[in-house]
Amino acid sequence: MTNQHVGSELNHKVVLMLFHNDLRVHDNQALHTAARLADNGSLLLAYVSGLADSSTPNWGEAYHFDEMGLARQQFLIESLTDLDASLQNFGNRLLYLKEEHSEQNLDAFIQLCQLIEAQKVTDICVSSTADYAQNLAYRALEDKYPQIVWHYRSTVTLFKSMPTKELPRSFTQFRKKVEYEHNLLSAQDDLVTCQNFAKLPCVPETLGSNDYTFEPRAFDTSVQLEPNFKGGEGQALAHLNAYFDAQAPSDYKVTRNALDTWDHSTKFSPWLANGSLSVKVLLNRLRHYEQEVVANDSTYWIWFELLWREYFCWYGVTHDKDLFLFKGISNRAPSNRHNQQRLEQWQSGETKYPIINACMKQLNSTGYMSNRGRQLVASCFIHELGLDWRYGATYFEQQLIDYDVSSNWGNWQYLAGVGADPRGCRQFNLKKQTQQHDPNGDFMDKWLS
């Protein structure tokens, strides 16, 4: 997952870092590499909105990504606001490139090219990603500017490279190999190797103080994010401390399937998804909890879920564009078909299944849904409604504040029977699941009233 073009050291470098899935200062190897390279030069720190038009490439299919949902937009803007404040504290600032910020109405890619050329960028640093469309954009830039040295760094995964020789077809095989060969759970060494810096190199003097300024916009008042879900590295670290200072980790395996309770699951996923929180920092904190408080089935299950995330990261890297194909990574296509009316009923929570409707209304209102809820609505989408799974995956991409390309599309493939599950497609009994997870109807009453 790492790759670096080696070039000769220059006395004066103009280094550009492109933030994407790493919106943080702590434990960010890409940022630390950029700061080191620019030590005697200058440093540009940029977020380019829409550099890749979509995480779902257009294969000539009817399904497509329309627009990022309001809740996801809000969480992203909050995260970027926090990042900009952090960078300014270290003597730099966040450059924000977006189409409507250009008087010439140029798209983000062209604006980025203009910035690279005007500032005579010598090096570009990025975090490695499994996002196929984002990588296409990076390759286009590499082809356009072959003189620029690229530095890819691992900031998203626990491992710098895939921890198995080949990616196993099932998660269980992956987990067993990782736990046997690496024994990360019981390791005592810190995974975090980045040292904090006192100050960042400055932006080039040739860049105007008002050029590409990041300006947070007002949020749509119809969005009702869970109050504890606020974007940014500061909020991520605050939640990390609050979670492990409480009893919740000791009970996680018992409570994790709750549909609508804040402390019954870890809730780290939104900050992990956009990189406001380092997965290595999270694992270190889990280790300390096990050493200082308790190590039990519940704390193990948090590690288990982190391994699922790790598996899907490498799943996305391995299968590349096949992540978006109807037949997935299998050699067979499902019998499901697109039906616009059923799709819209599912999206708006107007199906004949109350538990599904409640989950979808929760998603549309807050940008979040529990893991159990996601499994139920995806199962209903595929089996009860008989729809093309890619439309469901695309809608999740639009709405979820914790959207992650590999986990989202890998999980949908898994449930559709065209992915990593050796047993084929998974179907949940919705009546049984309702009785088990909402026996008194409290969740449905809340979201359907």
ChimeraX attribute file (.defattr): number of C-alpha atoms within 10 A of each C-alpha:
attribute: neighborCount
match mode: 1-to-1
recipient: residues
	/A:1	18
	/A:2	14
	/A:3	11
	/A:4	11
	/A:5	10
	/A:6	9
	/A:7	12
	/A:8	6
	/A:9	8
	/A:10	12
	/A:11	10
	/A:12	13
	/A:13	18
	/A:14	23
	/A:15	32
	/A:16	28
	/A:17	22
	/A:18	22
	/A:19	23
	/A:20	19
	/A:21	21
	/A:22	30
	/A:23	27
	/A:24	26
	/A:25	22
	/A:26	20
	/A:27	21
	/A:28	25
	/A:29	23
	/A:30	24
	/A:31	27
	/A:32	20
	/A:33	20
	/A:34	26
	/A:35	25
	/A:36	16
	/A:37	24
	/A:38	25
	/A:39	18
	/A:40	15
	/A:41	18
	/A:42	23
	/A:43	27
	/A:44	26
	/A:45	23
	/A:46	20
	/A:47	20
	/A:48	18
	/A:49	16
	/A:50	15
	/A:51	22
	/A:52	19
	/A:53	16
	/A:54	18
	/A:55	21
	/A:56	23
	/A:57	17
	/A:58	14
	/A:59	11
	/A:60	7
	/A:61	9
	/A:62	8
	/A:63	16
	/A:64	17
	/A:65	18
	/A:66	11
	/A:67	12
	/A:68	17
	/A:69	18
	/A:70	24
	/A:71	26
	/A:72	24
	/A:73	19
	/A:74	23
	/A:75	24
	/A:76	22
	/A:77	21
	/A:78	20
	/A:79	24
	/A:80	26
	/A:81	19
	/A:82	19
	/A:83	23
	/A:84	25
	/A:85	13
	/A:86	19
	/A:87	17
	/A:88	14
	/A:89	13
	/A:90	16
	/A:91	13
	/A:92	20
	/A:93	23
	/A:94	22
	/A:95	21
	/A:96	20
	/A:97	25
	/A:98	21
	/A:99	18
	/A:100	11
	/A:101	17
	/A:102	13
	/A:103	7
	/A:104	9
	/A:105	11
	/A:106	14
	/A:107	18
	/A:108	22
	/A:109	21
	/A:110	13
	/A:111	21
	/A:112	21
	/A:113	13
	/A:114	12
	/A:115	17
	/A:116	21
	/A:117	12
	/A:118	11
	/A:119	18
	/A:120	14
	/A:121	20
	/A:122	20
	/A:123	22
	/A:124	26
	/A:125	25
	/A:126	24
	/A:127	23
	/A:128	24
	/A:129	26
	/A:130	24
	/A:131	23
	/A:132	24
	/A:133	20
	/A:134	19
	/A:135	16
	/A:136	14
	/A:137	15
	/A:138	18
	/A:139	12
	/A:140	12
	/A:141	18
	/A:142	15
	/A:143	11
	/A:144	11
	/A:145	15
	/A:146	9
	/A:147	12
	/A:148	19
	/A:149	18
	/A:150	23
	/A:151	20
	/A:152	19
	/A:153	22
	/A:154	20
	/A:155	24
	/A:156	25
	/A:157	21
	/A:158	22
	/A:159	14
	/A:160	13
	/A:161	12
	/A:162	20
	/A:163	17
	/A:164	14
	/A:165	7
	/A:166	10
	/A:167	17
	/A:168	15
	/A:169	14
	/A:170	15
	/A:171	19
	/A:172	15
	/A:173	11
	/A:174	20
	/A:175	18
	/A:176	12
	/A:177	15
	/A:178	18
	/A:179	13
	/A:180	10
	/A:181	11
	/A:182	13
	/A:183	11
	/A:184	16
	/A:185	16
	/A:186	11
	/A:187	11
	/A:188	11
	/A:189	8
	/A:190	12
	/A:191	17
	/A:192	17
	/A:193	10
	/A:194	14
	/A:195	11
	/A:196	11
	/A:197	12
	/A:198	8
	/A:199	13
	/A:200	22
	/A:201	20
	/A:202	20
	/A:203	24
	/A:204	14
	/A:205	9
	/A:206	8
	/A:207	13
	/A:208	10
	/A:209	10
	/A:210	8
	/A:211	11
	/A:212	19
	/A:213	15
	/A:214	20
	/A:215	12
	/A:216	11
	/A:217	10
	/A:218	8
	/A:219	14
	/A:220	11
	/A:221	7
	/A:222	10
	/A:223	16
	/A:224	14
	/A:225	20
	/A:226	13
	/A:227	8
	/A:228	11
	/A:229	20
	/A:230	20
	/A:231	25
	/A:232	27
	/A:233	28
	/A:234	17
	/A:235	19
	/A:236	26
	/A:237	19
	/A:238	10
	/A:239	19
	/A:240	19
	/A:241	13
	/A:242	12
	/A:243	17
	/A:244	18
	/A:245	12
	/A:246	10
	/A:247	12
	/A:248	20
	/A:249	28
	/A:250	22
	/A:251	17
	/A:252	21
	/A:253	18
	/A:254	14
	/A:255	16
	/A:256	20
	/A:257	17
	/A:258	18
	/A:259	22
	/A:260	18
	/A:261	12
	/A:262	14
	/A:263	17
	/A:264	18
	/A:265	23
	/A:266	16
	/A:267	19
	/A:268	19
	/A:269	18
	/A:270	25
	/A:271	30
	/A:272	23
	/A:273	21
	/A:274	27
	/A:275	25
	/A:276	29
	/A:277	29
	/A:278	28
	/A:279	25
	/A:280	19
	/A:281	18
	/A:282	19
	/A:283	20
	/A:284	19
	/A:285	16
	/A:286	21
	/A:287	23
	/A:288	14
	/A:289	17
	/A:290	18
	/A:291	12
	/A:292	9
	/A:293	14
	/A:294	14
	/A:295	16
	/A:296	14
	/A:297	16
	/A:298	19
	/A:299	20
	/A:300	19
	/A:301	18
	/A:302	20
	/A:303	18
	/A:304	15
	/A:305	11
	/A:306	17
	/A:307	20
	/A:308	17
	/A:309	20
	/A:310	23
	/A:311	26
	/A:312	22
	/A:313	24
	/A:314	24
	/A:315	24
	/A:316	22
	/A:317	19
	/A:318	16
	/A:319	17
	/A:320	17
	/A:321	18
	/A:322	16
	/A:323	27
	/A:324	26
	/A:325	19
	/A:326	19
	/A:327	18
	/A:328	25
	/A:329	22
	/A:330	15
	/A:331	7
	/A:332	11
	/A:333	14
	/A:334	18
	/A:335	9
	/A:336	16
	/A:337	12
	/A:338	16
	/A:339	13
	/A:340	11
	/A:341	9
	/A:342	15
	/A:343	21
	/A:344	12
	/A:345	15
	/A:346	23
	/A:347	21
	/A:348	14
	/A:349	24
	/A:350	17
	/A:351	18
	/A:352	10
	/A:353	16
	/A:354	19
	/A:355	26
	/A:356	26
	/A:357	22
	/A:358	23
	/A:359	26
	/A:360	26
	/A:361	21
	/A:362	25
	/A:363	24
	/A:364	21
	/A:365	18
	/A:366	22
	/A:367	29
	/A:368	28
	/A:369	23
	/A:370	20
	/A:371	13
	/A:372	15
	/A:373	24
	/A:374	20
	/A:375	18
	/A:376	21
	/A:377	26
	/A:378	26
	/A:379	24
	/A:380	21
	/A:381	23
	/A:382	25
	/A:383	19
	/A:384	14
	/A:385	19
	/A:386	18
	/A:387	22
	/A:388	21
	/A:389	27
	/A:390	23
	/A:391	19
	/A:392	21
	/A:393	21
	/A:394	20
	/A:395	19
	/A:396	28
	/A:397	25
	/A:398	19
	/A:399	23
	/A:400	24
	/A:401	30
	/A:402	24
	/A:403	21
	/A:404	24
	/A:405	23
	/A:406	26
	/A:407	21
	/A:408	20
	/A:409	28
	/A:410	26
	/A:411	21
	/A:412	29
	/A:413	27
	/A:414	21
	/A:415	23
	/A:416	29
	/A:417	24
	/A:418	25
	/A:419	24
	/A:420	26
	/A:421	18
	/A:422	12
	/A:423	9
	/A:424	14
	/A:425	19
	/A:426	15
	/A:427	17
	/A:428	16
	/A:429	10
	/A:430	18
	/A:431	11
	/A:432	11
	/A:433	15
	/A:434	19
	/A:435	12
	/A:436	11
	/A:437	17
	/A:438	17
	/A:439	12
	/A:440	11
	/A:441	13
	/A:442	12
	/A:443	20
	/A:444	21
	/A:445	13
	/A:446	11
	/A:447	17
	/A:448	15
	/A:449	6
